[in-house]
Structure formats: structure tokens, C-alpha cells
Amino acid sequence: MTGRERREQLIGIGRKHFADKGFEGATIEEIAASAGVSKPVVYEHFGGKEGLYAVVVDREIESLLNAVQGALTSGGSSREIIERAALALLGYVETSTDGFRILVRDSPAGQATGSFASLMSDIASQVEHILAAEFKSHRLDPKAAPMYAQMLVGMIALTGQWWLDSRRFKKHEVAAHVVNLAWNGLTGLEAKPTLTTDQT
């Protein structure tokens, strides 16, 4: 096995261990044993568990971000774009279950990259311009678009987490229901929403 092949093997095995046991539960010993190598081989390629984890997380972030960005920049109506973005995220959950499990867990202390919340925030910032245009066309304040983008992306991401373990519905059905709530909720937005209960 070449050095590159060995590295890819360790990344795949590490990905599986991190998905099954989390960062804290996975050990270099187990990863090395699964690969049929000694611990120093893992250290040689990644410097330790943190280095291997960072590579795995960076790959998963890139994969998910590419899928969602592709959906957001593919053109069409605002509803079609939201539908494609929901399908892209759910498609990632379906085809990269281990990767999604890794991303939704908390990153280890001191880890600068890989936070699922920061990833979702990045995606939400790309959704803002779509919502801002919709808000303007409905004579709503576009300054609120960033907040609504966070809500929309959060709703899809949390539904994805739920669907990860509850596969009673097909991907297209889940996406259709998410978009139904988001879109029909968006079409009925009040210009100046207020709470109906006394807030004293």
C-alpha cells in the first residue's frame, strides 16, 4: 500500500470510528488495529487523533457545503431553490450518514474548524440574499432576512437530525413537508409580527 493509499484507508476507518463512538470514544489504538497497522503509523500521517479528526471533519464539511451551495446557486424560483437545498441536505444525510453523525456532534475542545453550528451559519448566510429578495417583493423588511435564514436552515438541519434515526418517510416526502412549512409560512408573514400574550 502506498503512503497515499494508507492515508486514505486511515481516514475511512477513522471516519467510521468517529461516527460510531464520537471523538472522545474513538481511540488511536482501535483505529490502528482496524487498519492493521501500529499506532506510530497513524501518528506519522496525522500527528494524533486530533489531526485525523480534523481531516475527516474538513472533508465532510466540504462535501455538505458543495452539495448545498450547488443547490443554492442553480437558479430557478425561490421556492425551487429552497426545495433543492432541502433535498441536498437530506441527500447528504442519506448518503453520508456517518459524516452527518460526525458533524452534528460537538467538536473537541480547542478545535477551530468543524462546528456544525458554524457550518449551518455559513449556509444561512448564503440563503440570506434569496430571502431578502423575497422580502422585498412582499414589501417586508429585508433587514430581517438574516434572522429568517438562520430559522430556515436550522429547521432543515434539525429535521435532518431527526430523519437520521427516523426513516419512516422518504427523502422527497421529508423535503416536501419542510418546504411546505417554510414556504407557506413565508407566504403568510406579517409585516410587523407581535406576540399575542402579555410580555410584562
C-alpha positions in Angstrom: 0.0 0.0 0.0 1.4 3.4 -0.9 1.6 6.2 1.6 -1.4 7.9 -0.1 -3.5 4.7 -0.1 -2.6 4.2 3.6 -3.7 7.7 4.5 -7.0 7.3 2.7 -7.5 3.9 4.4 -6.9 5.6 7.8 -9.3 8.4 7.0 -12.1 6.0 6.1 -11.5 3.9 9.2 -11.2 7.0 11.4 -14.5 8.3 9.9 -16.3 5.1 10.9 -14.9 5.1 14.4 -15.7 8.8 15.0 -19.3 8.3 13.7 -19.8 5.2 15.9 -18.1 6.4 19.1 -17.6 10.2 18.8 -14.3 12.0 19.1 -13.8 11.1 22.8 -14.8 7.5 22.5 -12.7 6.6 19.5 -9.1 5.7 20.2 -5.9 5.6 18.1 -5.4 2.0 19.2 -8.7 0.9 17.8 -8.2 2.9 14.6 -4.7 1.4 14.1 -5.9 -2.1 14.9 -8.8 -1.8 12.4 -6.3 -0.7 9.7 -3.9 -3.5 10.6 -1.1 -1.0 11.4 0.7 0.1 14.5 -0.1 3.4 16.4 3.0 5.2 15.1 1.7 4.8 11.5 -1.4 6.8 12.4 0.8 9.4 14.2 3.1 9.6 11.2 0.2 10.5 8.9 -1.9 12.8 11.2 0.1 13.6 14.3 -2.6 12.2 16.5 -6.3 11.7 16.9 -7.0 15.4 16.6 -5.2 15.6 13.3 -7.1 12.7 11.9 -10.4 14.1 13.2 -9.7 17.5 11.6 -9.1 15.9 8.2 -12.3 13.8 8.5 -14.4 16.8 9.5 -12.9 19.1 6.9 -13.8 16.6 4.2 -17.4 16.2 5.5 -17.9 20.0 5.7 -16.6 20.4 2.1 -18.9 17.6 0.8 -22.0 19.0 2.5 -21.2 22.6 1.7 -20.6 21.8 -2.0 -23.9 20.0 -2.2 -25.9 22.8 -0.6 -24.0 25.6 -2.5 -24.8 23.8 -5.7 -28.5 23.8 -4.9 -28.4 27.5 -3.8 -26.7 28.7 -7.0 -28.6 26.5 -9.5 -31.2 29.2 -10.4 -35.0 29.0 -10.6 -37.6 30.4 -8.3 -37.0 31.0 -4.6 -39.2 28.0 -3.8 -37.3 25.8 -6.2 -34.0 26.8 -4.7 -35.3 26.1 -1.2 -36.6 22.7 -2.3 -33.2 21.8 -3.9 -31.3 23.0 -0.8 -33.6 20.8 1.5 -33.1 17.9 -0.8 -29.3 18.5 -0.9 -29.0 18.4 2.9 -31.3 15.4 3.3 -29.4 13.7 0.4 -26.2 14.2 2.3 -27.8 12.7 5.5 -28.9 9.7 3.4 -25.7 9.0 1.5 -23.2 10.2 4.2 -24.8 9.1 7.4 -21.5 8.6 9.2 -20.3 12.0 8.0 -23.5 13.7 9.2 -23.2 11.9 12.6 -19.7 13.3 13.0 -20.8 16.8 12.1 -23.7 17.0 14.4 -21.6 16.0 17.4 -19.8 18.7 19.3 -16.2 19.4 18.1 -13.5 18.5 20.6 -12.2 21.4 22.8 -9.8 23.7 21.0 -11.0 22.5 17.6 -11.1 25.6 15.4 -13.0 24.0 12.5 -15.8 21.6 12.2 -18.6 23.1 14.2 -21.9 22.0 12.8 -23.4 25.3 14.0 -20.7 27.3 12.2 -21.3 25.3 9.0 -25.1 25.9 9.2 -24.4 29.6 9.8 -22.3 29.7 6.6 -25.1 28.1 4.7 -27.6 30.5 6.2 -25.5 33.5 5.1 -25.9 32.2 1.5 -29.7 31.9 1.9 -30.0 35.5 3.1 -29.9 37.0 -0.4 -32.7 34.7 -1.5 -34.9 35.6 1.4 -34.0 39.3 1.2 -35.3 39.4 -2.4 -38.5 37.5 -1.4 -39.0 40.0 1.5 -38.6 43.0 -0.8 -41.1 41.5 -3.3 -43.6 41.1 -0.4 -42.9 44.6 1.0 -41.3 43.1 4.1 -38.2 44.5 5.8 -35.2 42.8 4.1 -33.0 43.6 7.2 -34.8 40.7 8.9 -33.7 38.2 6.2 -30.5 37.0 8.1 -32.7 36.0 11.1 -35.1 34.1 8.9 -32.3 32.5 7.0 -31.0 31.1 10.3 -34.5 29.8 11.1 -35.0 28.2 7.8 -31.6 26.5 7.7 -32.0 25.4 11.4 -35.4 23.9 10.6 -33.9 21.8 7.8 -30.8 20.8 9.8 -32.8 19.7 12.8 -35.2 17.8 10.7 -32.2 16.1 9.1 -31.0 15.1 12.5 -34.4 13.7 13.4 -34.6 11.9 10.0 -31.2 10.3 10.5 -32.7 7.9 13.0 -36.4 8.0 12.0 -36.6 6.9 8.4 -40.4 6.4 8.3 -40.6 8.9 5.4 -38.7 9.0 2.1 -36.3 11.9 1.5 -38.6 13.6 -1.0 -41.5 13.4 1.4 -39.5 15.0 4.2 -38.2 17.7 1.9 -41.8 18.4 0.7 -43.0 18.8 4.3 -40.2 21.0 5.3 -40.7 23.2 2.3 -44.5 23.2 2.9 -44.0 24.6 6.4 -41.3 27.0 5.3 -42.8 28.3 2.1 -46.4 28.5 3.3 -45.2 30.1 6.5 -43.2 32.6 4.4 -46.1 33.5 2.2 -48.2 34.4 5.2 -45.6 36.5 7.0 -46.9 39.6 8.8 -45.1 42.9 8.1 -44.7 43.6 11.8 -45.1 40.4 13.8 -46.0 40.7 17.5 -46.7 38.3 20.3 -50.3 37.9 21.4 -49.5 37.3 25.1 -48.6 39.9 27.6 -44.9 40.2 27.9 -44.7 42.1 31.2 
